[in-house]
């Protein structure tokens, strides 16, 4: 068994994006963190996995009122904008995994 590595990935606030992660990577959570360098905030996703084969993982971000794709998906988490006036929900679109 090899060691697992924790990864922090900064997302963009778009409805769909593709990440390249190890096939076995487990997506842990998503949260807002202050940008480095400031000012601003980043949408950060954390994943843990071995250093194996890299595959595409599809991530969807939706807010209240948005249509969620009917394809299978796994809920990752929810984050709010800095003013805490809007909430966004993050899913892995598993049917599109390659």
Residue pairs with C-beta under 8 A, 6 or more apart in sequence:
2 50
2 51
3 50
4 48
4 49
4 50
5 48
5 49
5 50
5 51
6 46
6 47
6 48
7 21
7 25
7 46
7 47
7 48
7 49
8 44
8 45
8 46
9 19
9 21
9 44
9 45
9 46
9 47
10 42
10 43
10 44
10 45
11 17
11 30
11 42
11 43
11 44
11 45
11 59
11 61
11 90
12 43
13 43
13 61
13 88
14 61
15 60
15 61
15 62
15 66
16 58
16 59
16 60
16 61
16 93
17 58
17 59
17 61
18 56
18 57
18 58
18 59
19 45
19 56
19 57
19 58
19 59
20 54
20 55
20 56
20 57
21 47
21 49
21 54
21 55
21 57
22 49
22 50
22 51
22 52
22 53
22 54
22 55
23 49
23 52
23 53
23 54
23 55
24 49
24 50
24 52
25 47
25 48
25 49
25 57
26 47
26 48
26 49
27 45
27 46
27 47
27 57
27 74
27 76
27 92
28 46
28 47
28 48
29 45
29 46
29 76
29 77
30 43
30 44
30 45
30 46
30 76
30 77
30 78
30 79
30 90
31 44
31 77
31 79
32 41
32 42
32 43
32 44
32 79
32 80
32 81
32 82
33 41
33 42
33 44
34 40
34 41
34 42
35 41
35 42
36 42
41 82
43 61
43 79
43 88
45 59
45 76
45 90
55 97
55 98
56 96
56 97
56 98
57 92
57 97
58 92
58 93
58 96
58 97
59 76
59 90
59 91
59 92
59 93
60 68
60 69
60 73
60 90
60 91
60 92
60 93
61 88
61 89
61 90
61 91
62 68
62 88
62 89
62 91
63 86
63 87
63 88
63 89
64 87
68 91
69 93
71 93
71 94
71 95
71 96
72 93
72 94
72 95
73 91
73 92
73 93
73 94
73 95
74 91
74 92
74 94
75 89
75 90
75 91
76 90
76 91
76 92
77 89
77 90
78 87
78 88
78 89
78 90
79 87
79 88
79 90
80 86
80 87
80 88
81 88
